[in-house]
Amino acid sequence: MQLSEQDFLTAINKHKGILYKVSRMYFDTLEDQQDLFQEIIFQLWKSIGSFKGESEFSSWMYKVALNTAIVFFKKEKRKPDSYVDLKKEPVAYQDYCDEKDQQLDHFYKAVKKLNKIEKALILQFIEGFSGKEIAENLGLSEVNVRVKMNRTKNKLQEIIKNQGYGF
C-alpha cells in the first residue's frame, strides 16, 4: 500500500498520541523524549513501504514505534551522561497538579521500572489492542502474551504500592 506524503502526515498527526506515550514510557527527560519522538517519525517515514494495509495504520505505527524505542533506548544507555540538570523535571510533570495527572505521573514512574517487553505490553493493553494484535506486534504467541500480561499487571501493582500510592 502506497501512502502519499500528505496521507502519511495526516495519519501521523491523527495518531501522534501513540508516539508521545511511547516516548514518555522510555525516557524521563523532555529532551530524550523529543529525540525519541523525532527518531520514531524518521523510522516511520523510512519504513512506510513496509506498511501493506493488512492491519490498521495505528497498529503498524505502534510496532515501528516500540521497536525504534527499544533500539534507541539501548543506544542511549551506552552513552555517558555529559550533563544532568537535576532541578529540571520533564514538562509533563511541571504543568499539571490535579489528582488525575498525579495518578498518571505515578503510573509512568512505575512503568519506567518495567523491562522493555513489559512496557510494550502495558502500553498496547492500555490502548485497547487485542491479545492477538499484541502478539503479532511483539512476535509472541497469544498464550505467552496472556501470561506475561498477568505477571506484568501484578508487578506494576506491586511497584505502585511500594512507591506509596495504594489502590
N, C-alpha and C positions, 0 to 999 in steps of 0.2 A: 504494500500500500504506500503510495507516494503522497506526502503532505507538502503543500506549498509553504514557503517561509511564513506567510501571514497565518495560515492554518495552524502551523506549529506554534507561533507566538500566542495565538488565541487559546490554544489548548494548554500551553504552559501557564498563561495568565489565569485560566479557569481553575487549574489545579495547583497553583503555587503554594497553597497552604501545606500540601504534602511536603514540599521542599523545605519550608520553614520548620516543620515538625521534625523532619529527619535531621536537619542541621542542628536544631536545638537539642535533640537526643544525644548527639555525638560530641558536641562541644559546649563548653561553658562560656567562653568569651565571645562577645559580639563580633570581633574581628575574625576569629576562626569560623564562626557560623556563617559570616558573609563570604569568606573564602570558599567554604564547602558549598554554599548555595551557588556561587558562580561556577565552581567546578562541575556540579551536577548539571547545570544548564548547558555547559560546554559538552559534557559527555552525552547528554540527551540529543543535542544537535548532531554530534559526531555519529551517533548510533541510530539516528532516525530511520535509516534504511533498513534496520532490523525489525522495525515495527510492521507487522504483517496485517494488523487489523483483526486478528483472530481473538483478541481479548480487548477489554476496554483500554483506552489510552492511559487512564489513571493507573491501571494495574501494571502496564508496561513501564510507566513512569516510576512507580514505586520500586520495581525491580532494579531499574537502572540507578535510581537514587540511592537505594540501600547498598548496592554493590560499590558504587562510587564512594559512599560514605565510609564503608569498611576499608577500602584501599587507601583513601585519603587519611583516615584515622591512623592507620598503620604507619604511613609516611610521616605524619605529624608527630607521632610518639617517638620516632627516631631522631627528630631534630632537637638540638639542645635549646632550652629556653634562654633567649637572649635578654628579655626584659619582661617582667610581670608586674603590672600595676595592681597591687592588692586592694587599693582603695576603689578601683573602678569595677563595678558589677555590670553584668550584661544589662542592656537597656530593658529587656523584658522584666527584670527583677526590680528596676528602679521605678518604672512608670505606674505600677499597679499596687494598690493596697487593700482592695476589698477581699472578702473571705474566699470567694471562688478563685481569684488569682493567687492567693496564698496557698490554697489547696493544690492548684496546678503547679506552682513552684515547688512545693513539697514532692509532688508526684515526679516532676522532672529530675529533681535531685536524687530521688530513689531510683529512677530508671537509669541514670548515669552509672549506677553501681552494678548494673546487669552486664553480662557479656554481650558481644555483638549480635549473636543469634537471638538471644533473649530480647534484646532491644527491638530487633526486626519483628519478632513475633508479636510483642506487645503493641508496637506501632500499627501493624497491619490489623490486629484484632480490634483496636480502638476505632480504626477506620471502617470496620464492618466487613472486612474481607472474610470469605468463607474459608473453612479448613482446607478445602481443595485449592483455592486460589493461593493461600499462604504456602501450601506445599509446593505448588508449581513455581511460585516466586523464589522460594528458598532452596528448591531442589531436594525436598524431603518427602517422605511418604506422609499420607494423611494421618496415619496412626501415630507416627513419630511427632507430627505437629501437635496432635491432641495431648500426648504425654508431656512433651516439652512445654506446652501452653499451661497445663495444670501445674507443673513444677514451677514455671516462671511466675504465675499468678501468686502462688504460695510464697515464693521467695520475695516477690515485690511487697506483699503484705507484711512480711516479717521485717523487711528493710524499713518500711514506713513506720511500723510500730517502734522499731529501735531508734528511729530519728525523733521519737517523742510525739508523733502525730497519730493518735489512736483512731479507731473506726467508730 
